[in-house]
Amino acid sequence: MNNSMTLSELYNGQKGIIRKVRGRGPFRKRITEMGFIRGRIVTVIKNAPLKDPVEYRLMDSNISLRRAEARLIEVELPHESEAQQLPLHETRGRCFDRDIPEHKGRHRRRGGVHGRTGEPARTEKHPGSISVALVGNPNCGKTTIFNHASGSRERVGNYGGVTVESREARFKQGDRTFIITDLPGTYSITEYSPEELYVRRHIVEKRPDVVVNVVDSSNLERNLYLTTQLLEMGVKVVVALNMHDEMEHKGDILDHGSLGKLMGIPFVPTVGRTGFGIDELFKTVAAVHENRDGTVRPVMINYGTDTEKSIDTLQKLLAAGSGPDLPVPSRYAAIKLLEKDSDTVELLSCGKNNAAVLQQAEREIRALESELKEDTGTLISDARYGFIAGALRETFRPGPRPKTTISEQIDRILTHQVLGFPIFLLFMWVTFQLTFTAGEYPMSWIEAGISHISRFIESSMQPGLLRELLTDGIIAGVGGVIVFIPSILILFFMISLMEDTGYMARAAFIMDRLMHALGLHGKSFIPLIMGFGCNVPAIMATRTLESRKDRILTMLIVPFMSCSARLPVYVLFISAFFPGHPGTVLFGIYLLGIALAILSAIVMKNTFFRNAEAPFVMELPPYRLPRLKNTSRHMWDRGKEYMKKIGGVVLVAAVIIWALGRFPDHGDAGGYGARISQTQKRYRAEIGSIKTGDRAARAMIEKKMKAEMQVIEHQREAERLEQSYIGMIGKFIEPALAPLGFDWRMSVSVITGLAAKEIAVGTMGILYHADAVSPGSRDSLVSRIRELRHTSGPRTGHPVFDPVTALSFMAFMLLYVPCVATLATMRRESGSWKWPLFSAFLTISLAWTAAFLIRHIGRLVG
């Protein structure tokens, strides 16, 4: 009976046996490497709330595909006996041993030239040190092992793409020094995504002494695919069987010693989060480096008679062409050529006498595909999985599998067809509400501390420039930003909670259909959510997107995600004008950024980024109970970076702004000193006329005197600031922002916010609040901006701020030019200044337009 159909035609809970994967290019390569190969049983778990993408169960992992991609996978319904088991893959792949000339002493040669640069690879070496590269699938626990081994505090998370660049650390174990590098997570080392190419080039160019391949023990078959590629690269490999406790909990039994002998590399059980096995892991690394481990031996995958003949033919040509200058083993290069790996083609095209090799590779590919009726890349992936299946068949016994996993049971609620979106929006609303409510008490404590410090300085120092610098400059500027740290830490904590539990990947799964309709990839949602914390790592996280156009488009809209640096501005103005509904107003500001990001994405997708389609292939990691220690540490590490910024760029900016506002010193040109003296004499005369003992009357006159003198002081300060350098700058900018209702002080705050958005609040603290009793106090600054009046122009006497102007200013701060660090990161990731400059132009245009509309529509409605 012919029951052939496509994967997209299966309904929830139904199983199918994969018979063929159609399509070409990166998509075909990726899904075959993820395990979508002939003979595997795949189960439909569920549809996303908008019916697309669909979640599938394959090789003990959950993977989501869009229906468009699922239509390219042909399946057939299994017979009842087949549906009850998950047979190991049957294919031609097997292993064989032989002495390979290029493998003898293969780890001693440190030279080599990379085809792109022609520069010899260099790695800093120290006597007694061992360089180690950590390589593995996303979410396998590499960074956890890195942190535990080295004592580092790098970011980890329960979703792919946390490590977006390499990180290095050193530590000692016994008399040895290990230099370990944590590389980005990757399913293979082909050329499908930037992180895959990055990992491959690191291994080829840096030549680490040992590669530690971290694998998820609960999903061995898929994880060992990368291991087979590392073996072909001719590097020393040690496998860390991480999350070994989860494998045992599932009832799986693995004879890792026998598996190591079959594959010719040692396997060491580890549990990264507890540290179990990590000491033994690095003892094994040292033994492998020093050629003391008896497990290590050359093992190769047999790709079948026809493919092996093609590999041998290409190896001989490579040996005749590149010879000793080839930076990778000739067998590995030959296999990559048959896989149609364009980076290998480019590498070889730079060498001498390789034209014949490339021409022969094309002939071999045509012959194999004609003979075997299959894409050569699929043939090789098929054989690798056959090799893995054969090794596991002899060493691995899976435990009983439940019909549904705990993660799938949780997903029935969190990614429910109807409840999925409301739950996500509720979670985000709760996050913003907590930002205010939970942070209120610690913020008030910080305010009290800052006020106490300011009063102490004023009482213990003589009047002068130094005291003004400390109180009116540093404390008013830096203190005005420090006070918002509790709100920012709460925001970081909630984002870390989403990451650590695995919900972040589900958010991308839920949002893919909507993101796809907007011209974005579903995985773009993860950098966008990260952008709520900080735009810089969010832009770096776009490396997880395979398509360059998707990466650029996502980079351009990340700045619309309101980062934590903007939060102090929102908290200040919401506290002043919307105290009754703080969480809702804050949520609305964030939604405005999201809405404009969507609009911008639609426009750019239909103009600059047409036909930029990339398949949605994403693993959904199992839910894991977050550890309060880890989540709190992630929150603190991010908060610490924020505080470093306060101690650096914000401090410097506060001093510069104070100096620009303090000079030039025109003295008492307005005669304010005389006015204060006259006021004091007048009120003292009144006090002198009061009968002795009438304390109430005396107190009332003193209060009036203080209020009148404060008005004169405000006038003097306003005039002094307008005549200062910063006043000149603000007056110059003011005409461009006047239609938005911004005065010159607000204009200056906008300019200083280019360095870092939180500096805008520090600037206001200096320009609006330099003479207040409590510099750096949020409450006093809130009161000050409520009381401010225009002192010149047609709106003289009118409030500078009102609810409409506050909304307009917050919208402008949300949308206008990203900070310098964000633009620099965008330049580095895109490789050109074209896109950062375009982003600056786009954001300033949208910010001005949005603020203008809010102000004038608000005036009409009000």
N, C-alpha and C positions, 0 to 999 in steps of 0.2 A: 504494500500500500504506500503510495506516495503522499506523505503528509508534510511536504516542504512548505515553508512560509518564511517571512522575515521576522526578525526579533521584535519589531514594532507592533506586530499583529498579536503577540501573546498578551493575555490579560493577567491581572494581579494574581500571584500565587502559582501561575503556570510555569512549567519548565520546558526548556528546549535544548537540543543538542546542536551545537554550532557545526555547520557543514562548510561554510565558505564566507570569507570576508571580501566584499567587493570594494571598489574605490581604489584610489591611488594616493601617493604622496604622504604627507605628515600624518593625516588621520589614520590611514591604514597601518602605518608603522607604529603609532602610539597604541592603538587598541590591541594590536597583536602582542605588543610588549606587555600590556596590562593583563594578558591572558585570554583574550577573545580569539581563540585558535580552534582549529578543527578538532572535534571530538569532546570538547568541554561542555559540561552541563551548566546552563545559566538559568537562574530563577528570577522572575519579575517580582519585585517587592511592592512597589507602589508608584503612583504618579505624583508629581509635585502638585500643589494647590491649583495651578493654572494648567494642569494636565501635561505639562512639559517642563523639564526633562523627566525621565523615568529612572527609578532606582532599581538596580539589578544586583543579585548575589552571585558572585563568581570567585572561586578559589578562596573561600573563607573571608572575603572582603566585599564591601558594598560599593558599587561604582555607579555613577549616574551618567546617562547619555541622553542627548536630545533624540526625539523620534526620527528626525531627519537622518541622524547617524545610525540609529537602530535599523532603519530600512535597508542599510547596506550590508547587514549581517544576516545571512541565510541560516535558518535553523530547521530542524525537524522535531516533531513531538516524539519523545522517548516511549518505548514500550514500558509497561508497568514495572517490569523487573529492573529496567535501566533507571527509572525515575527514583527508585528507592536507594540508590547508591551514587556516589560520585567517583567513578573509576578514575584511576590515574591515567594521564594522557598516553595514548598509544601512538607512537610515531617512530621515525627512523633514528632519532637521536640516541646515541650511546657513547660511552667514553672508551678511549684506548690510550695506553701508555707507549711512549717510545722515547729514545734519546734524541733530543732535538738540538742540533748544534747551537742554535741561537739562544737556547735556554740554558746551556751549560755556562755557569758563571754569569748569568744574565743580569744579576743585580750588582755586579762590581763596576760596570761601565757607567760613569757619571756624565759622560759627554752628551752630545746630541744637539741637533739644530732643529728648531721649529720652522716649518716652511713659511710662516707668515713674516717673521722678523729677520731670520737669518742670524740671530744672536744666540750664542751658546746659552743653554739653560744653566742657571745658577741658583743654588740653594745655600743659605748660610749654614756652615757646619762648624761644630765645636767638638773638640776631643771628648769622647765618651757620650755624646748626645745621639739620640735616635729621633729622626723626623717621622712623624706619623700623620697620615691623612685619614680623617673620619668620613666615610662615605656610606650612604644608605638611602632607602626610600624616604619620602616625606613622612613625618610623624612616626618614625621608627625609634626615636629616643636618642639620636646622635648627640644633640646639644645637652641633654641630661647627663649623658656619660662624660661629655666634655667638661661640664660644670663640676661634676663630682670628682673627676680625676684631677683637675687642675685647681679646684677651689674658685673657679670663675663664677660669675653671676650673669651669664648670657641669657637672653630671652628664650623661653621654650613655650610651646603652645600645642594644643591638640588639633592642629590642622596643618596642611602643607604650606610651605612658603615662609615659615618664620625666619629661618636663616636665609637671607638674601645676598650675603656676601661671606667670604671666608673670615674666620676669626682664629687667631693664634694665641696659644698660651704655653707656658713652660712649667714643668714640675719635676721634682726629683723622686725617684723610687730606688732606695739603696744607693749605689754609687753611680747610677745612670740618670742622665737628664733627658726627659722626653720633651720634644717640641711638637705639640699636637695642633692640627689645623682642622677646624670644624667647617666642612664644606656644605653647600646648599643641598637639600634633599632632592633626590632624582630617582626616577624609576629605572632609568637606563643611562648609558653614556653614548647616545646617538646624537642627533642634531635637532631634535624636535623642539626643544626649548632652550633659552639662554643659559639656564642653570646647568642643563646637561652638558652643553658645550664647555661651560666654565669649569665643571668638575673634570672633564676629560683633559682639557688643556692644562689644568693644574697638575694632574698626574704626569702628563707627558713632559711638561716644561720644568716643573719643580723637582720631579723624581723623588718622592718621599721614600724613605728606607722601607717602610711597611705601610700598607693600606689596611686599616681596620674597617671591615665591611659590617656595619651594624644592621642586623635584620630583625624584623618583628617575628618572634618565635611562633606567634599565633597565626601567621600567614606565610608559612615557609615557602611554598611553591612559587608564589609571585615574587617574593623578596629575593629568592636565590637566582632569579633571572639576571639581576645586576651582578651577582657573584660570578656567573659564567663569563660575563664580558670582562670583568677584572682579570680573570684567569687568562683570557686571550691577550690581554695587554702585556703579559710577561712581568707583572709586579708581584712582590711578596705580599700575601694576603693572610690576614687572620680574621675569622668571622666571630663577631659578638652576637650570641643568641640572646638578644635583649627581650625584655618582658617575658622571661622564662617562667615566671610565676603564673602569668595568664595562661600560658600553654598547659601547665600542669593543672591549673584550675579547670580547664576544659576537658581534662582526662586524656590528653594526647601523650603518647610515649615516643620519645626520640632517642635512638642510640647515636648520640652526636660523635662519639669516638669512631664508630664504623663509618658514619657519613663523612667525617674528616678524612679517613683513609681512602674512601672511594673518590673523593674530590681532590685529594692531595693538598689539603689545607686544614689547619687546626680550627676547631669550633670550641668556643668558650661560653658557657651559660652566664648571663648577667641579668641583673635587675637594676637599671640605671637610677630609678628614683630612690632606692634604698642603699645602693652602693654594692650590692651583692655581686661578687665575681669580678669586680673592676681591677682589684690588685692582681688577681690571677690572669686577667686579660693582658695586662701590660708586662707581666712576667713572660707570658707566651710571646708577646711582641718582641721582647728582648731575645728570647730563644730563637725565634724565626730570623731575626736580623743577624744573629751570630751563627746561623746555620747549625743550631743545636737541637732543633725540633725534628723528630723522626717522622712526623706525619707528612712533611712537605715533600712533594715529588711532582714532576711534570705530568699533568693530565690534560688531555685535549678532547674536545667534542668531535665525534665523527658525524659529519653532515651528510653522509650518504655518498655512494660511489661517484655519481655524476658531479655533485658539488665539490667533492674532495679533489677530483681531477682538475676542475677549474681553479681551485685554490692553489694546487701545486704548480699549475702553469703560471699563474700570476706571481707566486713566490719566486720562481726562477727568474722571471723578468725583472722583478724588483731587486733581486740580489745582483743582477747584471747591471741595473740602472743606478739606483741610489747607493747600493752597497752599505758600507759602515755608516754613511751619513743619515740613514733612515732612522728617525727618532723613536719609532715603535717597531715591535717585532714584525717581520715580513708577513707572517701568517695572519696577524691581526689586521695589517693594512690590506691584505688580499680579501679578507672577509668583509671589511668595510667597503671596499670597492664593489663587491657583489651586492652589498646592501644599498648601493647607490648613495653613499654618504658623500654629500657635496663638500664637506669640510676636508675630508681625506683627499678628494679629488683636487681641491685647491692646494692642499699641502704638497701633494706630489707634483703638481704642475709647476711648483717653484724649483724642484730639483732638476738635476741634469739627466738627460736620456730617459725620462719617464713618459714621453709621449707615446711610445710603443706600449707601455703598460696600460695606459688609459684606453687606448684603442682596443687592446686585447680584452680589457675588462668589459667593454661594451659588447664585444663579440660573444664572450662567455655568458653574459647576462641574457642576450637574445637566444643563445642556444639552449640554456637551461630552462628558460620560460617556455620556449617552444616544445621542448622535450617533456617537461614535467607539468605543463599547463598550470603553472602557479608563479606568482611574483617571487623573485629571488629573496627579497627581504622577508616575506612570509615563510619561505622554505627554511631560512636560517633561524628565525624565531621559533618555528615549529620544532626544529631539531634541538634547540637549546632547552625548550620545555620538555622534550622527550628525554633528554639527558637528566634533567632535574627529576622528572617523574620516575625514571629508572632507579636513580639513587635513593629517592624517598621510599620507593616500593620495598626496598631491602632494609630500610632503617627506621621507618616512621609508621606508627600505628595510631590513626586518629581515634579520639574518643567519640562517644555518642553525641550527635548534634541535635539541639532542640529545634522544633519546627520554626520558632521565631526567637531571635536573640533579644536580650534586654534592651539593646539600642533600638531595635525595630519596634518594640513595644512602646518605648518612650516616644519614638517618632510618630506613632499613630495619633498622638495628641499634638506634639509640637510642630509637625509638618502636615497636619490634618487639612483635608481639602477646603474646609470652611474656616477652621480655627487658626490655621497656620499664620496668615497675615495679621489678624487681630492680636495674637499672642506676641508676635514680633513687635508690633507697634506698642503694645502695652509694656513690653520689656523696656523699650526705648523711653517711653513716657516716665516709667518708674525711675529710670536712670536719671533723667533730668530733674524729676521732683526731688529725689534724694540729694542731688547736687546742692539744693537749697536747704532742705530741712535738716539733713544729717550734718551738714557743714556749718550750721548757724552758730552752735556753741563754740567750737574751736576757733571759728573766725572772730567771735567776740573776745575770746581770750587773747588772741594774737593782737587785736586792736588795742586792748588794754595794755599789753606789754609794750607796744610801740609808743603809745601815748606816755607811758611812764618813763621810757628812755628819753623821749623828747623833752619832757619836763625836767628830768634830771640834768640834761645837757644845758638847758636854758638857765637853770638855777646855779649851776656850778661853773659856767664859763662866762667870761666878760663879753659884752656885745662886740661884734666884729665880723669880718668876712668868714673866718673859720667856723664860728657858731652858725652863721647863716647857711654856709655850705652844708653843715651836718644836719641842721633842722629843716631848712627850707629846700635843700637839694636832695641829699641822700635819703633822709628819713621820709620826707614827703614823697619822693619819687619811688625809691625801692620799697619802702614800707607800704605804699599804696598797692604794690603788686603782691608782696608777700602775704598780705591778709587773705588773698583768694586761694592760697595753696590747699586748704581743706577741700574746697569744692573741686579743684582739679584732681586731687588724689582720689576722691570718690568716683569721678568720671573714669580715671585710669583703672580703678578697681573693678568697675562694672564691665569695662571692655575686656580686661584680663579674665574675668569670670566667663564671658562668652567664649573666649579663645580656649581656656583650659578645659572646659566641659566638652568641647566639640560642637557647640551650637553655631559657631561662626561658619563652619562649612555648610550646615543646614540652612543658614540664612542665604548663602549663595545658591543653594539648591532651590529654595523657595522663590528666589528673585530672578532666576535665570530667564524664565519666559518673558518677564517684564523687561529685564535688561536687554534681552535679545531684540525685543520689539523696538527698543530705543537705540539699537545699533551697538550695544555693549555686550561684552562677554559676561556670562554669569559669574566667573571667577573675578571679574572686576569689582564685584561687590565687597570682597574681602579688603582690598586696599582702600575702598571708599569708607568702610566702617572704621578701619584703622586711622583714617584721616581725622576722625573725631578726636583722637588723642593727639596726633602730631602729623602734619602733612609730609614731613621729611621721610620717616620710615614707610609711610603709605606709598609714596612715589617709588621708593626702593622696592617695595613689595610687588610692583607691577611686573617685576622680572618673572613672576610665576605665569604670566600670560605668554602663550607661545607666539602669537602674531605680533609683529612690530607695530602694525597699525593699531591693534587693540591696546598695546602698551602706551603708545603716544596719546591716543584718545583718552585713556583712563588718567594719564598724568595731567592732562589739561583740565579735567573736571574734578580731580582730587582737591584743588584749592577751594572749591565751593563747599566742601565738607568743613564745618566750623571746628577748627582745631582748639585745643585747650587754651592756647595763648589768647584767643578772643574772648574766652569765658569771663575774665575780669571785667571787660567792658560791658558784657551783657548783665552780669550780676550787679554792677554799679547802677546802671540805668533802670533795670527792672526793680531793684530795691527802692529807687527814688520815685518811680512813676507807676509801677504795677505791683505793689506789695501784696495785693489781694489774690493774684493768680500767677505767682512766679514761675511754677513749673510749666504751666500751659503756654505762657508767653515765650519762655525759653524753647519749648518744644516747637512752637510756631516759627521761631527764628531759624532753627535747624531745618525745619521742613522747607522754608523758603530757599535755603541753600540747595537742598536736594531737588526742589522743583526746577530751579534755574540750571542745575547740573543736567537734569533730564532734558530740558529745552535745548541747552547748548549741545548736548550729545546728539540729539536728533538732527539739528542743523548741520553740525560738523560731519556726521555720518553720511549725510546726503550731499555734502560738498567736497570736503577734503579727503574723506575716508571711504569712498564708495568701494563696494566689492571687497570689503575687508572682513570676510567671514572666517571664523575659526571654529572647529568642533568643540563641543562641551563634553570633556571627558574628565571627571573628577571623582576621586575616592572620598567616600564619606566615612571618616574614622569612627570607631565605636565611642559612645559616650563614656567619659571617665569622671569619677567623682573628684572635683577639684580639691586640692589640699590647700587649706587656709594659709599655710606657711608659704607655699609657692606663689599663690595668687597675691598675697600681701607683699611678697618680695618683688614680684613684677610691678605692682603698683608703686612700691617705694623706689625701685630702680628708675622708673619713668619719671616719678616726681623728683628724684635727685637730679636728673638731667635738667628738669625745669628750673630747679633751684640753682644749678650751676650757671644757667643762662642769666638768672637774676643777679648772681654774683659777678657776672662778666659783662655781657652786652647791656643789660638793664642798668647796672651801676654806672658804667661809663656814660651811657646815654643820659642818665639823671644828672650827672655832674656837668656834662656839656650843656644840657638844656638850662640848668640853673645858671651857668656862667653866661649863656646867651641872654638870659632874662635879667641878669644882674648888671650887665654892662651894656653901653657906656654909662658911667655914673654922672648924672647931671646935677647931683646935689639936691637941694631943696628949692628947685626952680619955681615950683608952684606956690611957695610960701605956706606949705602945710604945717611946718613947725610953729610958725607964728599963730596959725589958726588953732592949733592944739593948745598952745600956751594961753591964748585968750579964752578958750573954752574952759580950761582948768580954772583960770582966775574967776570967771563968771560963776561957775558952780561952787567954788570955794567960798565966794562972797555969800551965796545963798545959804550954804551950810553954816556959815558964821552967824547968820541972822536967826537961825533956829534956836529955840529955847533949849537950854541944857537938859538932857534926859529924854528928849523926844527922839528916840532911836528910829522909830518907824519913818518919820519924815526925813531924817538924815539918810537912811538907807534908800529911800525912794529917789532922792536927788542924786546920790552916788550912782544909782542904776542908770538914771537918765544921762549923767555925765559919761559913763562908760559906753553907753549905746551911741551917743553922738560922736565921741572920740573914735569909736570903731568905724563909723561911717566915713569920717575924715581919713582914717588909715586906709580903708578900702579904696577911697578915691585916689589917695597918693599912690597906693600899690598899682592900681589900674593904669594911672598915667605913666608911672615908671616903666611898667611892662610894655606899654604901647610904644614908648620911646626907646626901648632896648633893641638889641639886635634881633631877638626872637620876635619882637613886635613888628619889626620891619619885614621879616620873612613872612609872618602871618598876614600882614596887610597886603603883601605882594600876591599871596596865594588866594586871599579871601574872595576876590571877584569871581574866580572860577567856581567856588563852592557856595557863594552867597545864595544862588537860586535854590539851594538845598536847605537853607536856613542856618548854615554854619557860620559862626563868627570866626575871628582870626585865631582865637585860641584853639578852637576845634580844628581849624585848618592845620595848625602846627602839630596837633596830636596825630592827625592823619599822616603827616610827613614822617614824624618820628616813629610811627608804627611800622614803617617799611623795614626797619632793622629787626624788630620783633613786635608782634601785635600787642603784647602786654605792656609795652613801653607807653602806649597811648594813655593808659590809666595813670602811670607815673607822671607823664607830662601834665595831665589834668591836675594831678595832685600838687604840682609845682605852680602851674599857671593860675589855677582857680583857688588854691588852698594854701598858699605859702605863708599866709599870716594867721592861719587858724590856730586855735589853742592846742589842738591835738593833731599835729602833722601825721599823715599816714593812716589816720582813722577813717574807716569806710563811712561810719555814720556821719561824721562831720563833713566829709566830702559830699555825701548824699544831700545833706542839708544845704550845703553851699551851692550845688548846681540847681537845687530847687529855687533858691533865693536870687540867683544871678539875674541882672537886668542889663539890657543894652545901654551903653553910655553914649553912643553917638549914632548918627544916621537916622533914617526915617522911623526906625523902630525903637528909638530912645525911650527907656522906661519900661519897655515890654520885656517879659521873661525871655532869657536866652534859650532855656529848655522848657518844653512842655511834652506831654505824652507823644504827640505826633512827631516833634523834632527828635525825641529820644528814639522812636522807632526808625526814623529816617537815618539817624546816625549809626544805630546798631546794624541796619541793613548795609550801610556803606562799609562799615568795618568788617562785616561778614564777607563781602564780595570783592573788595578792592585788592590791588596788587598783592600777591603772596609775599611773605617775608623773604629777605635776601637768601637765607639758608635753603628755602624751598626752591627758589629759582636756580640756585647753584646746583642743587641735587637734580633738578629737571634737566639742566644742561649736561650733567655727567651721565645721566641715564639715557638721554636721547642722542647724545653725541654732537649736539649743535646748539647754538644760541638762538636759532630760529624759533624753536618752540617755546622757550622761556619768554622771549620778547613778545611772541604772539599771545601767550598767556597773560602777560602784563597788560597788553592793549585790550584784550577781551574783558578781563576782570574790571579794569578801571572804567571801561565803557558801561558795563552792566551795573556796576556799583553806582555810578552817577545817575543812570537812567532810573534804577530802582528807587534810590533815595528821592529823586525829583518827583516820581509818581506818588510815592508814599506821602510826601509832604503836601503836595497840592491836592491830591484826592482826599487826604485827611482833613485839609482845611475846608474843602467843599462839604464833606460829610459833617464835620464838626460845626 
